[in-house]
């Protein structure tokens, strides 16, 4: 791993303790959840996650370390150094890893051969049978809970933290970009620029939601963000021209556009950010649709079903001679 990557990892371990909130436990949990969703990883991916995890494990609480151990315990090919680090931890941390093959005693010959075997296992495709293939594909999808947690982590971060997250996210847990549906055409960028120049943030959010296939509420949040990284990420995923991105940043949100220095910093981030990292973040935003659809499925069939449901007990109570002693109305939790 080069010195630039190591510097990024060192900076990532310094996240948190800003405003009294330490984000390192959340970062480690989320990146581990993303890591285990992919069945196998290349040697570079495994090495990058290992370096990051080992640094963060030294800075997080017991509950976080136990959660990470539980996630990795059931993974097909977890990083050996991380497993051994967790296996030597406190009993409540190491408990999920009891009997794990990577913790079994090995002779020196096997230990020397293990790195090569690990690379071979990653490189060689796994034949799981035709009936099991859909499950393998499904494991690459980002779950709503993980997407929501990482989304909140990203928006809670400051400018430096967001940059570090964006530049490291794709290396730790690459996203299957072939599953991301994005409208990449010149007209999409033109519509977004027109809305931004007119300072019509709602229209901008509507076009952004359509182009990225993300929830409208999330598009509004991106457009209203006072730091600007979400807009840069969206623009990178849409492959917009750099000059168009700068004009959008200047006009769509006065909190960003009032500072030329801030716009230049965001333009530099646009140049530095890999397209794959932007697509990964868009995949996270798209996964938020799952929660929206689940909530919609649980809405009442008729608009006043809940009102009627509440009214029926009240009507029945009015018809009774007297309410039973100690009877309390049940709270309605929506």
SESE-238776 format. One record per residue (C-alpha): y, x, z. Coordinates in Angstrom, 1 decimal, always signed. Each point is the difference from the previous one (the first is absolute). Layout:
BEGIN
+--------+--------+--------+
|  north |   east |     up |
+--------+--------+--------+
|      Y |      X |      Z |
...
+--------+--------+--------+
This chain:
BEGIN
+--------+--------+--------+
|  north |   east |     up |
+--------+--------+--------+
|   +0.0 |   +0.0 |   +0.0 |
|   +3.4 |   +1.5 |   -1.0 |
|   +2.9 |   +0.7 |   +2.5 |
|   +2.0 |   -3.0 |   -1.2 |
|   -2.9 |   -2.4 |   +0.8 |
|   -0.5 |   +1.7 |   +3.4 |
|   +3.7 |   -0.4 |   +0.7 |
|   -0.2 |   -3.7 |   -0.8 |
|   -2.9 |   -0.3 |   +2.3 |
|   +1.8 |   +1.7 |   +2.8 |
|   +3.0 |   -2.3 |   -0.5 |
|   -2.3 |   -3.0 |   +0.0 |
|   -1.2 |   +0.9 |   +3.5 |
|   +3.6 |   -0.1 |   +1.2 |
|   +0.4 |   -3.6 |   -1.0 |
|   +1.0 |   -2.4 |   +2.8 |
|   +1.9 |   +0.3 |   +3.2 |
|   +2.9 |   -1.5 |   -1.8 |
|   +1.5 |   -2.9 |   +1.8 |
|   -2.7 |   +0.3 |   +2.6 |
|   -2.7 |   -0.9 |   -2.5 |
|   -2.8 |   +2.4 |   -0.9 |
|   -1.4 |   -0.8 |   -3.4 |
|   -2.7 |   +2.6 |   -0.1 |
|   -2.7 |   -2.2 |   +1.4 |
|   +0.7 |   -2.7 |   -2.6 |
|   +0.2 |   +2.6 |   -2.8 |
|   -3.4 |   +1.5 |   +1.0 |
|   -1.6 |   -3.5 |   +0.3 |
|   +1.3 |   -1.2 |   -3.4 |
|   -0.8 |   +3.2 |   -1.9 |
|   -3.5 |   +0.0 |   +1.5 |
|   -0.5 |   -3.7 |   -1.0 |
|   +1.1 |   +0.9 |   -3.6 |
|   -2.3 |   +3.1 |   +0.0 |
|   -3.1 |   -1.9 |   +1.0 |
|   +0.5 |   -2.7 |   -2.6 |
|   -1.0 |   +2.5 |   -2.7 |
|   -3.7 |   +0.9 |   +0.1 |
|   +0.4 |   +3.6 |   -1.1 |
|   +2.9 |   +2.5 |   -0.3 |
|   +0.6 |   +3.1 |   -1.9 |
|   +0.1 |   +3.3 |   +1.9 |
|   +3.8 |   +0.1 |   -0.2 |
|   +0.3 |   -3.6 |   +1.3 |
|   -2.4 |   +0.8 |   +2.9 |
|   +1.8 |   +3.3 |   +0.8 |
|   +3.4 |   -1.7 |   +0.0 |
|   -1.1 |   -2.9 |   +2.3 |
|   -1.7 |   +2.5 |   +2.3 |
|   +3.0 |   +2.2 |   +0.4 |
|   +2.2 |   -3.1 |   +0.6 |
|   -2.4 |   -1.7 |   +2.4 |
|   -0.7 |   +3.1 |   +2.1 |
|   +3.8 |   +0.5 |   +0.5 |
|   +0.5 |   -3.7 |   +0.9 |
|   -3.0 |   -0.2 |   +2.3 |
|   +1.6 |   +2.6 |   +2.3 |
|   +3.0 |   -2.2 |   +0.4 |
|   -1.4 |   -3.5 |   +0.4 |
|   -1.4 |   -2.0 |   +2.9 |
|   -3.7 |   -0.6 |   +1.0 |
|   +0.0 |   -3.5 |   -1.4 |
|   +1.1 |   +1.2 |   -3.5 |
|   -2.5 |   +2.8 |   +0.0 |
|   -2.8 |   -2.4 |   +0.9 |
|   +1.1 |   -2.4 |   -2.7 |
|   -0.1 |   +2.8 |   -2.6 |
|   -3.5 |   +1.0 |   +1.2 |
|   -1.2 |   -3.5 |   -0.4 |
|   +1.4 |   -0.2 |   -3.5 |
|   -1.6 |   +3.3 |   -1.1 |
|   -3.3 |   -0.6 |   +1.7 |
|   -1.1 |   -2.4 |   -2.7 |
|   +1.4 |   +1.8 |   -3.0 |
|   -2.4 |   +1.3 |   -2.6 |
|   +1.4 |   +3.6 |   -0.1 |
|   +2.6 |   +0.5 |   +2.8 |
|   +1.8 |   +3.4 |   +0.3 |
|   -2.3 |   +2.2 |   +2.1 |
|   +2.8 |   +1.9 |   +1.8 |
|   +1.6 |   -3.3 |   +1.2 |
|   -3.4 |   -1.4 |   +1.1 |
|   -0.7 |   +3.2 |   +2.0 |
|   +3.4 |   -0.1 |   +1.6 |
|   -0.4 |   -3.7 |   +1.0 |
|   -3.6 |   +0.7 |   +1.1 |
|   +1.2 |   +2.6 |   +2.5 |
|   +2.7 |   -2.3 |   +1.4 |
|   -0.1 |   -2.2 |   +3.1 |
|   -3.1 |   -2.2 |   +0.4 |
|   +1.9 |   -3.2 |   -1.0 |
|   +1.1 |   +1.6 |   -3.2 |
|   -3.3 |   +1.6 |   -0.9 |
|   -2.1 |   -3.1 |   +0.8 |
|   +0.0 |   -1.5 |   -3.5 |
|   -1.2 |   +3.4 |   -1.4 |
|   -3.1 |   +0.4 |   +2.2 |
|   -2.9 |   +0.9 |   -2.2 |
|   +2.2 |   +0.7 |   -3.1 |
|   -1.8 |   +2.4 |   -2.4 |
|   +3.1 |   +2.3 |   -0.1 |
|   -0.3 |   +0.6 |   +3.7 |
|   -3.7 |   +0.9 |   -0.1 |
|   -0.7 |   +3.7 |   +0.8 |
|   -0.4 |   +2.1 |   -3.2 |
|   -1.1 |   +3.5 |   -0.6 |
|   +2.4 |   +2.6 |   -1.5 |
|   -1.6 |   -0.2 |   -3.5 |
|   +0.6 |   -3.7 |   -0.1 |
|   +3.5 |   +0.3 |   +1.3 |
|   +0.9 |   +2.5 |   -2.7 |
|   -1.5 |   -2.3 |   -2.7 |
|   +1.6 |   -3.2 |   +1.3 |
|   +3.4 |   +0.5 |   -1.8 |
|   -1.6 |   +0.3 |   -3.4 |
|   -2.3 |   -3.0 |   +0.8 |
|   +3.1 |   -2.0 |   +1.0 |
|   +1.7 |   +0.8 |   -3.3 |
|   -3.1 |   -0.9 |   -2.0 |
|   -0.4 |   -3.3 |   +1.8 |
|   +3.5 |   -0.9 |   -0.8 |
|   -0.2 |   +1.1 |   -3.6 |
|   -3.3 |   -1.7 |   -0.8 |
|   +0.2 |   -3.8 |   -0.6 |
|   -2.0 |   -2.2 |   +2.4 |
|   -2.5 |   -2.4 |   -1.6 |
|   +0.3 |   -3.1 |   +2.1 |
|   -1.6 |   -2.4 |   -2.4 |
|   +1.6 |   -2.7 |   -2.2 |
|   +0.0 |   -2.7 |   +2.7 |
|   +1.9 |   +2.3 |   +2.5 |
|   +2.7 |   +1.1 |   -2.5 |
|   +2.5 |   -2.8 |   +0.7 |
|   -0.1 |   +0.9 |   +3.7 |
|   +0.9 |   +3.6 |   -0.9 |
|   +2.9 |   -1.2 |   -2.2 |
|   +1.2 |   -2.3 |   +2.8 |
|   +0.2 |   +2.8 |   +2.4 |
|   +2.7 |   +1.6 |   -2.1 |
|   +2.3 |   -3.0 |   +0.6 |
|   +2.6 |   +0.2 |   +2.7 |
|   -0.5 |   -2.6 |   +2.7 |
|   +2.9 |   -2.2 |   +1.1 |
|   +0.0 |   +1.3 |   +3.6 |
|   +0.1 |   +3.6 |   -1.1 |
|   +2.7 |   -0.8 |   -2.6 |
|   +2.1 |   -1.8 |   +2.5 |
|   -0.2 |   +2.7 |   +2.5 |
|   +0.8 |   +2.8 |   -2.4 |
|   +2.9 |   -2.1 |   -1.5 |
|   +1.5 |   -0.5 |   +3.5 |
|   -0.4 |   +3.7 |   +0.7 |
|   +1.7 |   +1.0 |   -3.2 |
|   +3.0 |   -2.4 |   +0.5 |
|   +0.4 |   +1.1 |   +3.7 |
|   +0.2 |   +3.7 |   -1.0 |
|   +3.2 |   +1.9 |   -0.7 |
|   +0.8 |   +1.7 |   -3.2 |
|   -1.8 |   +3.3 |   +0.7 |
|   -3.1 |   -1.8 |   +1.3 |
|   -0.1 |   -2.3 |   -3.1 |
|   +0.2 |   +3.0 |   -2.3 |
|   -2.9 |   +1.7 |   +1.8 |
|   -2.1 |   -3.1 |   +0.0 |
|   +0.5 |   -0.5 |   -3.8 |
|   -0.7 |   +3.6 |   -0.8 |
|   -3.2 |   +0.1 |   +2.1 |
|   -1.5 |   -3.5 |   -0.4 |
|   -1.6 |   +0.4 |   -3.4 |
|   -1.5 |   +3.3 |   +0.9 |
|   -1.6 |   -1.3 |   +3.2 |
|   -1.4 |   -3.2 |   -1.5 |
|   +0.4 |   -0.4 |   -3.8 |
|   +0.3 |   -3.6 |   -1.1 |
|   -1.9 |   -1.4 |   -3.0 |
|   +3.0 |   -0.4 |   -2.3 |
|   -2.1 |   -1.8 |   -2.7 |
|   +0.0 |   -3.0 |   +2.3 |
|   +3.7 |   -0.2 |   +0.3 |
|   +1.7 |   -2.6 |   -2.2 |
|   +3.6 |   +1.0 |   -0.8 |
|   +2.3 |   -1.2 |   -2.8 |
|   +1.2 |   +3.2 |   -1.6 |
|   +2.4 |   -0.8 |   -2.8 |
|   +3.6 |   +0.8 |   -0.9 |
|   +1.0 |   -3.6 |   +0.6 |
|   -1.1 |   +0.1 |   +3.6 |
|   +2.3 |   +3.0 |   +0.7 |
|   +2.8 |   -1.7 |   -1.8 |
|   -0.3 |   -3.2 |   +2.0 |
|   +0.0 |   +1.9 |   +3.2 |
|   +3.0 |   +2.1 |   -1.0 |
|   +1.9 |   -3.1 |   -1.1 |
|   -0.6 |   -1.7 |   +3.3 |
|   +1.0 |   +3.1 |   +2.0 |
|   +3.2 |   +0.5 |   -2.0 |
|   +0.9 |   -3.6 |   +0.7 |
|   -0.8 |   +0.6 |   +3.7 |
|   -2.4 |   -3.0 |   -0.2 |
|   -2.5 |   +1.2 |   +2.6 |
|   -2.0 |   -3.2 |   -0.1 |
|   -0.4 |   +0.2 |   -3.8 |
|   -0.9 |   +3.6 |   +0.3 |
|   -2.7 |   -0.8 |   +2.6 |
|   -1.4 |   -2.8 |   -2.3 |
|   -0.4 |   +2.4 |   -3.0 |
|   -1.5 |   +2.7 |   +2.3 |
|   -2.6 |   -2.4 |   +1.4 |
|   -1.0 |   -1.0 |   -3.5 |
|   -0.2 |   +3.6 |   -1.4 |
|   -1.9 |   +1.4 |   +2.9 |
|   -2.1 |   -3.1 |   +0.8 |
|   +1.0 |   +0.1 |   +3.6 |
|   +1.1 |   -2.8 |   +2.4 |
|   +3.6 |   -1.2 |   -0.4 |
|   +0.7 |   +0.6 |   +3.6 |
|   -1.1 |   +3.7 |   -0.4 |
|   +2.2 |   +0.4 |   -3.0 |
|   +2.9 |   -1.3 |   +2.0 |
|   -0.8 |   +2.5 |   +2.7 |
|   +0.0 |   +2.8 |   -2.5 |
|   +3.3 |   -1.0 |   -1.5 |
|   +1.6 |   -0.4 |   +3.4 |
|   -1.2 |   +3.3 |   +1.4 |
|   +2.9 |   +2.1 |   +1.2 |
|   -1.5 |   +3.4 |   -0.7 |
|   -1.2 |   -0.5 |   -3.6 |
|   -3.5 |   +1.6 |   -0.2 |
|   -1.8 |   -3.3 |   -0.8 |
|   +2.2 |   -0.5 |   -3.0 |
|   -0.6 |   +3.5 |   -1.2 |
|   -3.8 |   -0.5 |   +0.5 |
|   +0.1 |   -3.3 |   -2.0 |
|   +2.0 |   +1.7 |   -2.8 |
|   -2.4 |   +2.9 |   -0.2 |
|   -3.0 |   -2.4 |   -0.3 |
|   +1.9 |   -1.8 |   -2.8 |
|   +0.7 |   +3.3 |   -1.7 |
|   +3.8 |   -0.7 |   -0.2 |
|   +2.4 |   +2.5 |   -1.3 |
|   +1.8 |   +2.1 |   +2.6 |
|   +3.5 |   -1.0 |   -1.0 |
|   -1.0 |   -3.7 |   +0.3 |
|   -1.4 |   +0.7 |   +3.5 |
|   +3.3 |   +1.6 |   +1.1 |
|   +2.0 |   -2.9 |   -1.3 |
|   -2.3 |   -2.5 |   +1.8 |
|   +0.3 |   +2.0 |   +3.3 |
|   +3.8 |   +0.0 |   -0.3 |
|   +0.3 |   -3.7 |   -0.4 |
|   -2.9 |   -2.0 |   +1.3 |
|   +0.7 |   +0.8 |   +3.7 |
|   +3.4 |   +1.2 |   +1.2 |
|   -1.6 |   +1.6 |   +3.1 |
|   -1.6 |   +2.5 |   -2.5 |
|   +2.5 |   +0.1 |   -2.8 |
|   +3.0 |   +0.8 |   +2.2 |
|   -1.3 |   +3.6 |   +0.5 |
|   -0.2 |   +2.1 |   -3.2 |
|   -1.8 |   +2.6 |   +2.1 |
|   -2.7 |   -2.5 |   +0.9 |
|   -0.4 |   -1.1 |   -3.6 |
|   -0.5 |   +3.7 |   -1.1 |
|   -2.6 |   +0.5 |   +2.8 |
|   -1.9 |   -3.1 |   -1.2 |
|   +0.2 |   +1.2 |   -3.6 |
|   -1.5 |   +3.3 |   +1.1 |
|   -2.8 |   -2.0 |   +1.7 |
|   -0.5 |   -1.9 |   -3.3 |
|   -0.5 |   +3.3 |   -1.8 |
|   -2.3 |   +1.4 |   +2.7 |
|   -2.2 |   -3.0 |   +0.6 |
|   -3.3 |   -0.2 |   -2.0 |
|   -0.5 |   -3.2 |   -2.0 |
|   -3.3 |   -0.4 |   +1.8 |
|   +1.6 |   -0.1 |   +3.4 |
|   +2.4 |   -2.7 |   -1.2 |
|   -2.9 |   -2.0 |   -1.4 |
|   -1.9 |   +0.4 |   +3.3 |
|   +2.9 |   -1.5 |   +1.9 |
|   +0.2 |   -2.9 |   -2.5 |
|   -3.7 |   -0.6 |   +0.5 |
|   +0.8 |   -0.3 |   +3.7 |
|   +2.8 |   -2.5 |   -0.7 |
|   -2.3 |   -1.9 |   -2.4 |
|   -2.6 |   -0.3 |   +2.8 |
|   +2.5 |   -1.9 |   +2.0 |
|   -0.7 |   -2.9 |   -2.3 |
|   -3.4 |   -0.4 |   +1.7 |
|   +1.7 |   -1.1 |   +3.2 |
|   +2.3 |   -2.3 |   -1.8 |
|   -2.8 |   -1.7 |   -1.8 |
|   -2.1 |   -0.3 |   +3.2 |
|   +2.9 |   -1.6 |   +1.8 |
|   +0.5 |   -2.4 |   -2.9 |
|   -3.7 |   -1.1 |   +0.2 |
|   +0.5 |   -1.0 |   +3.6 |
|   +3.0 |   -2.2 |   -0.6 |
|   -0.5 |   -3.8 |   +0.5 |
|   -1.0 |   -1.9 |   -3.1 |
|   +3.0 |   -2.4 |   +0.4 |
|   +3.4 |   +1.1 |   +1.1 |
|   +0.0 |   -2.3 |   +3.0 |
|   -3.7 |   +0.5 |   +1.1 |
|   +1.1 |   +2.1 |   +3.0 |
|   +2.6 |   -2.5 |   +1.0 |
|   -2.6 |   -2.8 |   -0.2 |
|   -2.5 |   +2.1 |   +2.0 |
|   +2.5 |   +0.4 |   +2.7 |
|   +1.1 |   -3.6 |   -0.1 |
|   -3.6 |   -1.4 |   +0.4 |
|   -0.5 |   +1.4 |   +3.6 |
|   +3.5 |   -1.2 |   +0.9 |
|   -0.8 |   -3.5 |   -1.4 |
|   -3.3 |   -0.1 |   +1.8 |
|   +1.7 |   +1.0 |   +3.2 |
|   +2.6 |   -2.7 |   -0.3 |
|   -2.8 |   -2.6 |   -0.4 |
|   -1.7 |   +1.2 |   +3.2 |
|   +1.0 |   -1.7 |   +3.3 |
|   +1.0 |   +3.3 |   +1.5 |
|   -0.4 |   +3.7 |   -0.8 |
|   -2.8 |   +1.8 |   +1.8 |
|   +1.2 |   +2.0 |   +3.0 |
|   +0.9 |   +3.6 |   -0.9 |
|   -0.1 |   -0.7 |   -3.8 |
|   +2.1 |   +2.4 |   -2.0 |
|   +0.8 |   -0.2 |   -3.6 |
|   -1.8 |   +2.6 |   -2.1 |
|   +2.3 |   +2.6 |   -1.5 |
|   +0.0 |   +0.0 |   -3.8 |
|   -0.4 |   +3.6 |   -1.3 |
|   +0.9 |   +0.4 |   -3.6 |
+--------+--------+--------+
